[in-house]
Amino acid sequence: MEQIADVLVIGSGLAGLSYALKVADFARVNLVTKNGLTETSTSKAQGGIAAVLGPDDRFEYHIQDTLTVGEGLSHPDIVELVVRQGPDRVRELIDLGAHFDPGVGNGYDLGREGGHSRRRVIHAQDMTGAEVERILSERVLAHPNIQVFENHMGVNLITLERVVRQGRVVTESESACLGAYVLNKETGQVDTFPARLTLLATGGVGKVYLYTSNPDIATGDGVAMAYRAGALIGNMEFVQFHPTCLYHPAAKNFLISEALRGEGAVLMDQAGRPFMDKYHPLKDLAPRDTVARAIDTELKKSGADYVYLDISHKPADFVRSRFPNIYQKCLEFGIDITKEPMPVVPAAHYMCGGVATDAWGRTTINNLFAVGEVSMTGLHGANRLASNSLLEALVFSHQAAQVARETLPDLLAKPPIPVAAWNTYGAKDSEEGVVVSHSWDEIRRFMWNYVGIVRSDSRLLHAQARIELVLKEINDYYWKFLLTSDLLELRNIAYVADLIIRMALRRKESRGLHYTLDYPKTDDDHFHRDSLISSEGWH
């Protein structure tokens, strides 16, 4: 079946919804989302959106904080673009109807998180993402020019090169995205979604690791699809591990916001001794990579399974009102955070790399855009400043929508290029589901053990040997059997794992989120640059 629209959006977090709303004023939009519309990483975001909104803050301060945390790889022009647009993009959300916590006078309550020199994180208690997702999804569902396809998963991008290359040479200028093949998870059918412009807003890659704060949908689908189509991919070695996820067998993926430390929470070892003063002058407000490595070091030294995060010294009423979601969730597990510390461990949280884009969200494939965590814009560099992620999604969805407004009329004036229906090539139903589940578990375990918070050449080479074998097995399996979402996700995490490992091996230094025992120092002479690769090789 063919689902025709002017614009195809894959993903329904802040980036996808915001972009869809803006382009729907002048275009027909198909929005594809893997599960339900609001089952996204955005909806889980607790902390907030970083923007210069306070009377004691300045753009220069936010820019410098971002550059400092990015450890030399953030692009200064991109940082300035994002920071200076921040207040306007936040006000757009407020104008749509998003409710943020009020502060003194007519202002808003602004939190402070690790790496920030000022209070600048606007929030809705500790459920900011859910509030943003609420207002945007309501507006999307009400818009007559947007058709939402829930339980639909992108399979492959459709490129002009693949359509017309038979029998003649295709020039670089002719390489373009024409939409995507999409799996209907309910019917098992692969539909064709042609479009003049395609936006990837598929989120992160956390499920590549055994322990992650991400929802189950975060399987790197957009990065894998873009890589297979020939797009440039960058900085995949920089995986941010959130320092504090709740340690409890029933607390799957539950993140304890960095905002707690912004309000005075303290990390302690199992003897109740604070330890962050040994690792950074900012102590518990150090950047996330420093805090995650500090916890990892403490756990390895002590042999313990977790450390503690304690905010019980703060007034109980303040804790309950500022962090109602975290308070209630911990209470469900028998932990009253107003009276006792909570056990925490690091977990894979955010991918600073992704599909390389310019300042307008354009990838290296014509008419293909990437926004949000799936992208590598140059904002984060080697490490993300807390609460800059929702800000980045807001700014670049706006930028990409501006390009759509300017270019879409010319694209629509040309006749559409016919796109072939999906071909199964005789594939059949599989009775070997154990192959998928086994490979899924294996990848996530060796990525956690060998390509985690602290790395070494030996560990990375072990991981590389395993991923090469697993990728071959998966690709053999892929062409023999009919597609399922499980198979697609497995294939995608394998591609993403391979990219992370290769880039980590190539970077012979420690910088930001990439820390290796073999090269513990930063090497600006040789590695003061982005890691960039496409399916054709290194760039």
C-alpha positions as CSV (number, residue, x, y, z in Angstrom):
1,M,0.0,0.0,0.0
2,E,1.2,3.5,-0.8
3,Q,0.7,6.4,1.7
4,I,1.4,9.6,-0.2
5,A,2.1,13.0,1.5
6,D,4.4,16.0,0.8
7,V,6.4,15.4,4.0
8,L,7.2,12.2,5.9
9,V,8.1,12.5,9.6
10,I,9.5,9.3,11.3
11,G,9.3,9.7,15.1
12,S,6.9,11.4,17.5
13,G,9.0,13.0,20.2
14,L,9.6,16.7,20.6
15,A,11.6,17.0,17.4
16,G,9.1,15.1,15.2
17,L,5.9,16.7,16.6
18,S,7.3,20.2,16.6
19,Y,8.5,19.9,13.0
20,A,5.2,18.3,11.9
21,L,3.1,21.1,13.4
22,K,5.2,23.8,11.7
23,V,5.3,22.3,8.2
24,A,1.6,21.2,8.3
25,D,0.7,24.9,7.8
26,F,1.8,24.6,4.2
27,A,2.1,20.8,3.5
28,R,0.4,17.4,3.9
29,V,2.3,15.4,6.5
30,N,2.4,11.7,7.3
31,L,3.8,11.1,10.8
32,V,5.0,7.5,11.5
33,T,5.6,6.4,15.0
34,K,6.8,3.0,16.2
35,N,4.4,2.5,19.1
36,G,1.8,4.9,20.5
37,L,2.1,8.6,19.6
38,T,3.4,9.5,23.1
39,E,5.6,6.5,23.8
40,T,8.8,8.5,23.3
41,S,12.1,9.5,25.1
42,T,10.7,13.0,25.3
43,S,7.8,11.9,27.4
44,K,10.3,10.4,29.9
45,A,12.4,13.5,30.2
46,Q,12.4,14.8,33.7
47,G,14.8,17.7,34.0
48,G,13.7,20.4,31.6
49,I,14.8,22.7,28.9
50,A,17.9,24.9,29.2
51,A,17.5,28.5,28.0
52,V,18.6,31.9,29.0
53,L,15.5,33.2,30.8
54,G,16.8,34.4,34.2
55,P,17.7,38.0,35.1
56,D,21.3,37.0,36.1
57,D,21.9,34.9,33.0
58,R,23.4,35.8,29.6
59,F,23.8,34.1,26.2
60,E,27.5,34.2,26.7
61,Y,27.3,32.2,29.9
62,H,25.2,29.4,28.3
63,I,27.4,29.3,25.3
64,Q,30.5,29.0,27.4
65,D,29.0,26.3,29.6
66,T,28.1,24.3,26.5
67,L,31.5,24.7,24.9
68,T,33.3,23.7,28.2
69,V,31.3,20.5,28.6
70,G,31.7,19.7,24.9
71,E,35.5,19.4,25.5
72,G,36.6,21.0,22.3
73,L,34.3,19.3,19.8
74,S,31.2,21.5,20.0
75,H,30.9,23.7,17.0
76,P,30.9,27.3,18.2
77,D,28.6,28.6,15.5
78,I,26.0,25.9,16.2
79,V,26.2,26.5,20.0
80,E,25.6,30.2,19.5
81,L,22.7,29.5,17.1
82,V,21.0,27.2,19.5
83,V,21.5,29.2,22.7
84,R,20.4,32.5,21.1
85,Q,17.2,30.9,19.7
86,G,16.4,29.2,23.0
87,P,14.1,31.7,24.7
88,D,12.0,32.2,21.5
89,R,11.6,28.5,21.0
90,V,10.6,28.0,24.7
91,R,8.0,30.8,24.4
92,E,6.5,29.1,21.4
93,L,5.8,26.1,23.6
94,I,4.3,28.3,26.2
95,D,2.1,30.0,23.6
96,L,0.9,26.5,22.5
97,G,-0.2,25.9,26.0
98,A,2.7,24.1,27.8
99,H,2.6,24.8,31.5
100,F,6.0,25.3,33.3
101,D,6.5,25.8,37.1
102,P,6.0,29.5,38.0
103,G,8.7,31.4,39.9
104,V,8.9,34.8,41.5
105,G,6.7,37.5,40.0
106,N,5.9,36.8,36.3
107,G,8.8,34.5,35.8
108,Y,9.4,30.8,35.9
109,D,11.2,28.6,38.4
110,L,14.6,27.8,36.9
111,G,16.6,24.8,38.0
112,R,20.3,24.2,37.9
113,E,22.0,21.0,36.7
114,G,25.5,19.7,36.3
115,G,27.8,21.9,34.2
116,H,25.6,25.0,34.3
117,S,26.9,28.2,35.8
118,R,23.4,29.7,36.3
119,R,19.9,28.5,37.0
120,R,18.4,28.2,33.5
121,V,16.4,25.0,33.3
122,I,12.7,25.7,32.9
123,H,10.6,22.7,34.0
124,A,7.2,21.2,34.8
125,Q,8.0,19.7,38.2
126,D,10.0,16.6,37.3
127,M,7.8,15.7,34.3
128,T,8.8,18.3,31.8
129,G,8.9,15.9,28.8
130,A,5.5,14.6,29.5
131,E,4.1,18.1,29.6
132,V,5.8,19.0,26.3
133,E,4.6,15.8,24.7
134,R,1.1,16.4,25.9
135,I,0.6,19.8,24.3
136,L,2.3,18.9,21.1
137,S,0.5,15.6,20.6
138,E,-2.8,17.3,21.2
139,R,-2.1,19.9,18.5
140,V,-0.8,17.2,16.1
141,L,-3.9,15.0,16.5
142,A,-6.1,18.1,15.9
143,H,-4.4,19.3,12.8
144,P,-6.2,18.4,9.5
145,N,-3.0,18.3,7.5
146,I,-1.3,15.6,9.7
147,Q,-2.1,11.9,9.4
148,V,-0.6,9.8,12.3
149,F,0.4,6.2,11.8
150,E,0.9,4.5,15.1
151,N,2.6,1.1,15.4
152,H,4.5,1.7,12.2
153,M,8.3,1.3,12.0
154,G,10.7,2.6,9.4
155,V,12.5,-0.2,7.5
156,N,14.7,1.5,4.9
157,L,14.9,4.9,3.3
158,I,14.1,5.1,-0.4
159,T,16.8,7.0,-2.3
160,L,16.7,8.3,-5.8
161,E,20.0,6.5,-6.5
162,R,18.4,3.1,-5.8
163,V,15.4,4.0,-8.0
164,V,17.2,5.2,-11.2
165,R,20.7,3.8,-11.0
166,Q,19.9,0.7,-13.2
167,G,21.6,1.2,-16.5
168,R,23.2,4.6,-16.0
169,V,25.5,6.5,-13.7
170,V,23.9,8.6,-11.0
171,T,25.5,11.9,-10.2
172,E,26.0,13.1,-6.6
173,S,23.4,15.8,-7.1
174,E,20.8,13.2,-8.0
175,S,21.2,11.3,-4.8
176,A,18.1,12.1,-2.8
177,C,15.6,10.7,-0.4
178,L,12.1,9.9,-1.7
179,G,10.5,8.6,1.5
180,A,10.7,5.3,3.3
181,Y,9.5,1.7,3.4
182,V,7.5,1.3,6.6
183,L,6.4,-1.9,8.5
184,N,2.8,-1.9,9.7
185,K,3.4,-3.8,13.0
186,E,-0.2,-4.9,13.2
187,T,-0.5,-6.4,9.7
188,G,3.1,-7.4,9.1
189,Q,2.9,-5.6,5.7
190,V,5.6,-3.2,4.5
191,D,4.0,-0.1,3.0
192,T,5.5,2.6,0.8
193,F,5.5,6.2,2.2
194,P,6.8,8.4,-0.7
195,A,7.5,12.1,0.2
196,R,9.3,15.1,-1.2
197,L,10.9,15.7,2.2
198,T,11.7,13.2,4.9
199,L,12.6,13.9,8.5
200,L,14.2,11.4,10.9
201,A,13.3,12.1,14.5
202,T,13.7,8.6,15.8
203,G,15.5,9.3,19.0
204,G,18.4,7.5,20.6
205,V,20.3,4.2,20.8
206,G,20.1,3.3,24.5
207,K,18.8,-0.2,24.0
208,V,22.2,-1.1,22.4
209,Y,23.3,-1.4,26.1
210,L,22.2,-3.8,28.7
211,Y,21.3,-1.1,31.2
212,T,19.7,2.1,30.0
213,S,17.4,4.9,31.1
214,N,15.8,4.9,27.6
215,P,12.4,3.4,26.7
216,D,12.3,0.2,24.7
217,I,11.9,2.1,21.4
218,A,15.4,3.5,21.5
219,T,17.1,1.1,19.1
220,G,18.9,3.5,16.9
221,D,16.6,3.0,13.9
222,G,17.2,6.4,12.3
223,V,21.0,6.2,12.5
224,A,21.0,2.7,11.0
225,M,18.6,3.6,8.2
226,A,20.5,6.7,7.3
227,Y,23.9,4.8,7.4
228,R,22.5,2.1,5.1
229,A,21.3,4.8,2.7
230,G,24.7,6.4,2.5
231,A,24.4,9.4,4.9
232,L,27.3,10.7,6.9
233,I,27.3,9.6,10.5
234,G,29.4,11.3,13.2
235,N,30.7,11.0,16.8
236,M,29.1,7.7,17.7
237,E,31.8,7.0,20.3
238,F,30.3,9.6,22.6
239,V,27.6,7.8,24.5
240,Q,26.4,9.6,27.6
241,F,25.8,7.4,30.6
242,H,23.4,9.0,33.1
243,P,25.0,8.8,36.5
244,T,21.8,8.0,38.5
245,C,19.2,5.4,37.6
246,L,17.3,3.8,40.5
247,Y,18.9,0.4,41.5
248,H,15.9,-1.9,42.1
249,P,15.0,-5.2,40.3
250,A,11.5,-3.9,39.5
251,A,12.6,-0.3,38.6
252,K,13.2,-0.9,34.9
253,N,14.8,2.2,33.2
254,F,13.7,4.6,36.0
255,L,16.0,7.6,35.9
256,I,16.7,9.8,38.9
257,S,16.9,13.3,37.5
258,E,20.1,15.3,37.7
259,A,17.9,18.1,39.0
260,L,18.0,16.5,42.4
261,R,21.7,17.2,42.6
262,G,20.9,20.7,41.4
263,E,18.8,21.1,44.4
264,G,21.4,19.8,46.8
265,A,21.3,16.0,46.7
266,V,24.6,14.3,47.5
267,L,26.2,11.1,46.2
268,M,27.6,8.8,48.9
269,D,29.3,5.5,49.1
270,Q,27.7,2.6,51.1
271,A,29.2,3.9,54.3
272,G,27.4,7.2,53.8
273,R,30.5,9.2,52.9
274,P,30.3,11.8,50.1
275,F,32.9,11.1,47.4
276,M,32.5,13.6,44.5
277,D,34.9,16.1,46.1
278,K,37.7,13.6,45.1
279,Y,36.8,13.9,41.4
280,H,35.8,17.5,40.5
281,P,35.7,21.0,42.1
282,L,32.0,21.2,41.4
283,K,31.5,18.0,43.4
284,D,28.0,16.7,42.8
285,L,27.3,19.3,40.1
286,A,30.2,18.1,37.9
287,P,29.4,17.2,34.3
288,R,27.7,13.9,33.7
289,D,30.7,12.1,32.2
290,T,32.8,12.9,35.3
291,V,30.0,11.8,37.7
292,A,29.4,8.6,35.8
293,R,33.1,7.7,35.8
294,A,33.4,8.6,39.5
295,I,30.5,6.2,40.4
296,D,32.0,3.5,38.2
297,T,35.3,3.9,40.0
298,E,33.7,3.8,43.4
299,L,31.8,0.6,42.5
300,K,34.9,-1.1,41.1
301,K,37.0,-0.2,44.2
302,S,34.3,-1.3,46.7
303,G,32.8,-4.2,44.8
304,A,29.4,-2.8,45.6
305,D,26.4,-2.9,43.2
306,Y,25.3,0.7,43.8
307,V,26.0,4.0,45.5
308,Y,23.5,6.3,47.3
309,L,22.0,9.6,46.3
310,D,20.7,11.5,49.3
311,I,18.3,14.4,49.4
312,S,16.7,13.6,52.7
313,H,18.4,16.6,54.4
314,K,16.1,18.9,52.4
315,P,12.6,19.8,53.7
316,A,10.2,16.9,53.0
317,D,7.5,19.3,51.6
318,F,10.0,20.8,49.2
319,V,11.1,17.3,47.9
320,R,7.6,16.1,47.4
321,S,6.5,19.3,45.6
322,R,9.6,19.7,43.4
323,F,10.0,16.0,42.5
324,P,6.5,14.4,42.8
325,N,7.1,11.8,40.1
326,I,10.4,10.6,41.5
327,Y,9.1,10.7,45.1
328,Q,6.0,8.6,44.2
329,K,7.9,6.1,42.1
330,C,10.5,5.5,44.8
331,L,7.8,5.1,47.3
332,E,6.3,2.3,45.2
333,F,9.6,0.5,45.7
334,G,9.6,1.1,49.5
335,I,12.0,4.0,49.4
336,D,11.0,7.3,51.0
337,I,13.5,9.8,49.6
338,T,12.4,12.4,52.2
339,K,13.8,10.1,54.9
340,E,16.5,7.9,53.4
341,P,19.0,7.8,50.5
342,M,18.1,6.0,47.3
343,P,20.4,3.4,45.6
344,V,21.6,4.4,42.1
345,V,23.8,3.2,39.3
346,P,24.8,4.7,35.9
347,A,23.0,3.6,32.7
348,A,23.3,4.4,29.0
349,H,21.3,7.6,28.5
350,Y,22.0,9.8,25.5
351,M,23.8,9.6,22.2
352,C,25.8,12.7,21.4
353,G,26.6,11.5,17.9
354,G,24.3,10.5,15.1
355,V,23.3,11.5,11.5
356,A,25.5,14.5,10.6
357,T,23.6,17.6,9.7
358,D,24.2,21.3,9.0
359,A,22.7,24.2,10.8
360,W,19.3,23.6,9.0
361,G,19.0,19.9,9.9
362,R,20.0,18.8,6.4
363,T,21.9,15.5,6.1
364,T,24.3,14.7,3.3
365,I,21.4,13.1,1.4
366,N,19.2,15.6,-0.4
367,N,15.7,16.1,1.0
368,L,16.6,14.0,4.1
369,F,16.7,15.8,7.4
370,A,17.5,14.6,10.9
371,V,16.5,16.4,14.2
372,G,16.8,15.5,17.9
373,E,18.9,12.8,19.4
374,V,19.2,10.9,16.1
375,S,21.3,13.8,14.7
376,M,24.8,15.1,15.2
377,T,24.5,18.8,14.8
378,G,27.8,19.9,16.5
379,L,26.0,21.2,19.6
380,H,27.1,18.6,22.1
381,G,30.6,17.8,20.9
382,A,32.2,15.2,23.2
383,N,29.6,15.5,26.0
384,R,26.1,17.0,26.3
385,L,25.3,19.8,28.8
386,A,22.3,18.8,30.9
387,S,18.9,19.8,29.5
388,N,20.4,21.0,26.1
389,S,18.8,18.0,24.3
390,L,15.2,19.3,24.3
391,L,16.5,22.7,23.4
392,E,18.4,21.3,20.4
393,A,15.2,19.4,19.2
394,L,13.2,22.7,19.4
395,V,15.7,24.8,17.5
396,F,16.5,22.3,14.7
397,S,12.9,21.4,14.1
398,H,12.3,25.1,13.6
399,Q,15.4,25.4,11.3
400,A,14.3,22.3,9.2
401,A,10.8,23.7,8.9
402,Q,12.1,26.9,7.6
403,V,13.9,25.0,4.8
404,A,10.8,23.0,4.0
405,R,8.8,26.3,3.6
406,E,11.4,27.6,1.1
407,T,12.1,24.4,-0.9
408,L,8.8,22.5,-0.9
409,P,7.0,24.6,-3.6
410,D,9.8,23.9,-6.2
411,L,9.8,20.2,-5.3
412,L,6.0,19.9,-5.7
413,A,6.2,21.7,-9.0
414,K,8.0,18.7,-10.5
415,P,6.3,15.4,-11.3
416,P,6.8,12.7,-8.6
417,I,9.3,9.9,-9.2
418,P,7.5,6.5,-9.1
419,V,8.6,4.3,-6.2
420,A,8.5,0.5,-6.4
421,A,6.5,-1.5,-3.8
422,W,8.4,-3.5,-1.2
423,N,9.7,-6.8,-2.5
424,T,9.9,-9.7,-0.1
425,Y,12.1,-11.8,-2.5
426,G,10.3,-15.0,-1.4
427,A,11.0,-14.6,2.3
428,K,8.9,-16.8,4.6
429,D,7.8,-16.8,8.2
430,S,10.5,-17.6,10.7
431,E,10.2,-20.4,13.3
432,E,13.6,-19.4,14.7
433,G,12.7,-16.5,17.0
434,V,15.4,-17.7,19.5
435,V,18.0,-16.5,17.0
436,V,16.7,-12.9,17.3
437,S,16.4,-13.0,21.1
438,H,19.9,-14.6,21.6
439,S,21.6,-12.1,19.4
440,W,19.8,-9.2,21.0
441,D,20.9,-10.3,24.4
442,E,24.5,-10.9,23.3
443,I,25.0,-7.5,21.7
444,R,23.6,-5.6,24.7
445,R,25.8,-7.6,27.1
446,F,29.1,-7.2,25.3
447,M,28.4,-3.5,24.6
448,W,27.9,-3.0,28.3
449,N,31.0,-5.0,29.3
450,Y,33.4,-3.9,26.6
451,V,32.2,-0.5,25.3
452,G,30.8,1.1,28.4
453,I,31.8,4.0,30.7
454,V,35.5,3.0,30.8
455,R,37.1,1.4,27.7
456,S,40.4,-0.2,26.5
457,D,41.7,-1.4,23.2
458,S,41.5,-5.0,24.4
459,R,37.9,-4.7,25.3
460,L,37.0,-2.8,22.1
461,L,38.7,-5.4,19.9
462,H,36.8,-8.2,21.7
463,A,33.6,-6.3,20.9
464,Q,34.6,-5.7,17.3
465,A,35.2,-9.4,16.7
466,R,31.8,-10.3,18.2
467,I,29.8,-7.6,16.3
468,E,31.3,-8.7,12.9
469,L,30.1,-12.2,13.4
470,V,26.7,-11.2,14.8
471,L,26.2,-8.7,11.9
472,K,26.8,-11.4,9.3
473,E,24.4,-13.8,11.1
474,I,21.7,-11.1,11.3
475,N,22.0,-10.1,7.6
476,D,21.8,-13.7,6.5
477,Y,18.7,-14.1,8.6
478,Y,17.2,-10.8,7.4
479,W,17.0,-11.8,3.8
480,K,15.5,-15.3,4.5
481,F,12.5,-14.4,6.6
482,L,9.6,-12.0,6.6
483,L,10.1,-8.8,8.6
484,T,9.0,-8.3,12.2
485,S,9.7,-5.3,14.4
486,D,12.0,-7.5,16.6
487,L,14.1,-8.4,13.6
488,L,14.3,-4.8,12.4
489,E,15.3,-3.6,15.9
490,L,18.0,-6.3,16.2
491,R,19.4,-5.4,12.8
492,N,19.5,-1.7,13.8
493,I,21.2,-2.1,17.2
494,A,23.8,-4.3,15.4
495,Y,24.6,-1.5,12.9
496,V,24.7,1.1,15.7
497,A,26.9,-1.1,17.9
498,D,29.3,-1.6,15.0
499,L,29.5,2.2,14.4
500,I,30.1,2.9,18.1
501,I,32.9,0.3,18.3
502,R,34.6,1.4,15.1
503,M,34.7,5.1,16.2
504,A,35.8,4.3,19.7
505,L,38.7,2.2,18.4
506,R,39.7,5.0,16.0
507,R,39.8,7.7,18.7
508,K,43.2,7.1,20.4
509,E,42.6,9.6,23.3
510,S,40.2,10.2,26.2
511,R,37.8,13.1,25.6
512,G,34.4,13.8,27.1
513,L,32.3,10.7,27.1
514,H,35.0,8.5,25.5
515,Y,37.4,7.4,28.2
516,T,40.0,4.7,27.4
517,L,42.6,3.3,29.8
518,D,45.1,3.0,27.0
519,Y,45.0,6.7,26.1
520,P,43.9,8.5,29.3
521,K,44.9,12.0,28.0
522,T,43.3,14.3,25.5
523,D,45.2,14.6,22.2
524,D,44.3,17.9,20.5
525,D,47.1,17.5,17.9
526,H,45.5,14.4,16.3
527,F,41.9,14.1,17.5
528,H,40.6,17.7,17.8
529,R,38.0,16.8,15.2
530,D,34.7,15.0,14.7
531,S,34.7,11.3,13.8
532,L,32.8,10.9,10.5
533,I,31.9,7.8,8.5
534,S,29.5,6.7,5.8
535,S,28.9,3.4,4.2
536,E,31.7,4.3,1.7
537,G,34.3,4.7,4.5
538,W,35.9,7.3,6.7
539,H,35.6,11.0,5.9
